[in-house]
Amino acid sequence: MRALALFSGGLDSMISVRLITDQGIDVTALHIDMGFGSSRDKSTLLARRAAMVGADFEIVNIREQFVEEILFDPKYGYGKHFNPCIDCHANMFRVAAGLMPKYGADFIITGEVIGQRPMSQRAEAIRNVTKLAGDEEGGIILRPMSAKLMTPTIPEKEGWVDREKLLGIEGRNREVQLRLAEAYGFEDFESPGGGCLLTEGAFEQKIRDMIAHEKFTAADIDLLKAGRHLRLPGGAKLVIGRNKEDNEQLQKIQNEKFLFARANDVPGPLALISKNASDADKALAAKLILTYTKIPPEAQGSVTIGDEVIAATPFENKTYAQPYFVVK
């Protein structure tokens, strides 16, 4: 007997898996990657947490499918920002259901708790998620954290899972989870509700700016996670690294819509600019990039944009960049 788990690496998902593996059921923990999590690579951390609860671990990349089918046309709309939580959760279940034959799985589990999140985990929202996922209530989706408050699922009715060993948690209080974490010896886990950039206002501004000027693709996701984001008068997008970590993240970007840009002969940030930028926008970008170096004001410098070297002088100070910031 095997279950597939939607696995975030948070405490609820860890406990859910442990409740099932403790019943002698094999579990493969699937981390569904939509692209809007941390900019840091967490694969090793997630694999370690899955191993702590006795599960195999896999990452499933659905970035293109999520952008093309879910992000901009959610049936149940958005939360406070650009977060289509109900549609997102249902989509993850559909992805997992499609992978059941590959893993020889019999059912799906998740760490959802009734009432824990205002949009996607209200009782009604969970029913909508289940229905949208194509699994009627009492089907193959089991929520071990709140199972005793819900209609028994097929795994429970068939005796694959002992319902009495599941939980009946409701609401945002974490006392039960924290007691279980201590009992299980968990020390490495994340708090709920964090980690999705789509729930952040600043990230929403970056997305809305981008879709106002060009078609958004999965290749654009990582670009939005690092640097200062500016929109120049001619319509070009400019991203300027803020620190070493940003520069390293931007260096990894592979996006055919953008060119790399960097100041010559002086330490400074890595930048990216729209490939179709006008000459005027490139000239302005060169001045802005130099402004974020240590070159003296009004000193002559140059910036390489793609294969083009552009001479420029920096602005007197960074306040000149403020009108172009996407996030105000």
N, C-alpha and C positions, 0 to 999 in steps of 0.2 A: 504494500500500500504506500502510495506517495502523494504528497501534496505540493503544490506550488504556492509560495508565499510572496506577496508583494512586500518588498523589504526596503525600508528607508534607512535602516540602521538606528532608528530611534528606539526608545525604551519600549513603547507599545508593540512595535513589530518584533522586537527581540523576545518579549514575553510571550507573544502569540505563537511564535515558532516553538519556543520551549514547551509551552502547554501541549503542543502536538507531538513533538519529538519524544517527550516524556511518556507518551502513550504508545511508543514503539513504531511510529509512522515516520518514514523517510520524508525529508523536506528539502526541496531546492528553493533557496531564497533568490528571487529575481529582483534585481534593482533596475527599474524601468527608467532609462535615461532620456528625458525630454530635452535636456540641454540647459535647463534654467536653474540648476542647482549651483553649488559652489564652483568658483573658477579653479579651485585646487583639485588635484586628482585624489579622490577619496577611495579608490578601488581597493587598495590594500587595507585601509581601515574598515571598510564595509565587509570585506572577506573575513577579516579577523573577528568582527562581531557576529557574523553568521556562524563561524566555526564555534564561537563561545556557546551558541544555543543548539549546536549539533546539526547544522544544515550545510549542504553544498551551496555554492554561490555562483551566480552568473549575472553579468550586466547585459541588458538588452537595449540597444540603441534604437530609439524610434524618433529621432529628432526630425527627420524629413516628414514622416507621416504625421507627427503632431502639428508641425507648422502648416502643412498643406491641408489637413482635414479638421483640426480641432481649434487651434489658437484663435483664428479670426472668424469662426462661425459656430460658436457654442450654442447648443439648443437651449441651455439653461442660463445663458448669459455669464456675466462676470461678477466677481466679488467687488471689494472696495476699489481695486485697481484693475490690472489686466489679467486677473486670475480666473480662468474658467474651471473652477474646482470640481463641480459636479461632472461636467463632461470629461475632464481630465481623469478623474477617478474611474469613471465608466470605461474610458478608453484603455486604461491600464488593465482592467479586468478582461476586456475583449482580447487584448494582446496576450495576456496570460492564458486565456482559454484556447487561443489558437496554438499555443505552445504545448498544451497538455499531451498530445500524441507524441511529440518529440521526446518528452521526459517520462512518458508512461505514467502520467499523473492522473489521479482519480478525482481530486477536488482542489479548490483554491482557498487560501486563508489570507487574512489581512489584519492589521493592527488597529483598525478603526474602532473608536469608542463613541457610543451614542452621546451626543451633546457636547463633545469636546471641542469641535470647531464650529463656528457659527454658520458657515455656508454649506460645507460638504458633509458634516457629521450630525446634523439634526436628524431625528428619526425619519421625518418625511424625506429629507435629502438622501439619506441612505437608501430608502425605498426607491427613489428616483434613480440613484446611481445603479442599483441592482437591475431595475427595469431597463435602463438605457444600455446596460452591459449585455442585455439579452438573457438574463438569468432571473426567472421569477422568484419571488420571496419563497424561501424554503428549498432552493435549488442547491447548486454545488458551491456557492460562495459562503464560507463560514467565517464568522467574526468572533474568534475565541474570547476577546476581551468583554464583549457584551452579549454573548450567545444566550445566556439564561433569560435575557429580556426580549429575545427575538423568537420568531417562528423557527422551530427545529428544521435544520437543513438535511439534505440527503445523507451526508456523512454521519449525522447524529441518528437519523431514523433507521439507517441500515446497520447501525452498530459499529461502524468503522471507528467512530470517536465516541468516547464516554462523555455525554453532555454534563454529567455531574462534576467532572473535573475541569470544566470551563468556568468562565467568570460571568458576572452580571454587573459590570461597572457602567456607570452613567455619569456624565458631567465632566467638569474640568478639574476636579479635585484629584490630586496625584498620590494620595496616601497609600492606596492599595498597591499601585505600581512601585512606589519607592520601597515599600515593605518587601515586595517580591524581589526587587532588584537586590536588596540586602540579603535576602534568603538564598538567592541564586548566586550571590557573589559577583554581581555585575558592578563594575566600577567605571566602565568605559561606555557611556551612552549619551545621546543628545536629548535636549528638551524638545517637546512637541511644538508644532506650529511654525518652526523656522526653516530657513534653507531655500525656500522657493522665491526666486527673484521677481516672479510675476506678481507677488503680493506687495512689492515695494513701490512707492510713489515715484522715486527717482528713476527706477528702471522702466516704469510705465512711460515716463516722459521720453526716454530714449527710444522706446519702440514707436511711440506715436510720431516722434520726429522722423524716424526712418521711413515709416509707411506713408508719410505725407510727401516724401520725395522719391521713393523708389520701391520696387517690389522686395518684400522681406523674404529671405530664404533661411534655411537652416544654417548656411555658412555664415550668416550675420550674427548668430547667437553669441559666439565667443568674443566677437568684436565689441559687443555691448558691455562685456563684463570688466573691461579694464580701461584705464585712462580717463582723461578729460575729453568730453565730447562737445564739439563745436560745429555749428552750421554757418558757413561763410555766405557772403552776400549773393554770389553767383549760384548758390545751391550746393556746392561741394561740402561733403562731410569731412571733418578733420578730427582725428583722435590723437591726443598727445599724452604720452606716458607720464605718470606722476612720480614714479620711483623705480628702483631696480626691479622689483617684482612685476610692476606693470610692463616695463620694457621686455622682460622675459616672456610674459604672457602674449604681448603683441607680436613678438618675434615668431611665435608659433602659428600666427594667423595665416591661413591659406584661403584667400578670398579674391577671386579674379576681378572684383569690382574696385579694388583698392591698390594703391602703390605705397611702398615704404618710403619714408622721408627721414633724414637725419642731418643735423648740423655738421659741417666739416671743420676739422681742426680744433674742436672745442668739445669737452664733455657735455652731454645733454640728453634729452629724452628721445626715444624712438617715437615716430609718429606714422600714421597712415592717413592717406587722403584719397578721395574719390578719383578713380582713374580718368574720368571724363571732366575733371576740374578745368575751369577756364584759366587762361594765363593770369588774369587778375586775381582769381582765388589762389592760385599757386604762389603768386607774389606775396599776398597777404599771409598765406600759410607759412612761408619762409620767415617773415618778420615775427610771427607768433611763436614759431618753434625756437628761433634765436632768443626770444624774450624769456624763454624758460631754460636758457643756458646761463653760464656765468660770464658771458661776453659783456663788456662794458656798454652802457647805453650809447647809441649813435656810432659805435664801432662798426666797421665794415666786416661782414661775414658772408658765409654762403651756406646753402642747404641743398643737398642732393635729393631730388624727388624722382623716383624711378631712375632713369638714366640721365636726367637733366639737372644741371647745376645752376642754381638761381642765386645771384648776389642780392644781399639784403642787409638792412640794419635792424636791430631789435627796437621795440618800443621802449619808452622810458621806464615803464613798470608794467606789472601784470594786469593792472586794472583795465588796460586797453583791450584785454581779451574778454572781459565780462559780457559785453553785448552779444557775443557770439556763442556763449555757453548754451547748450541744450537744456541742462538742468540748472535752473535759476536758484 
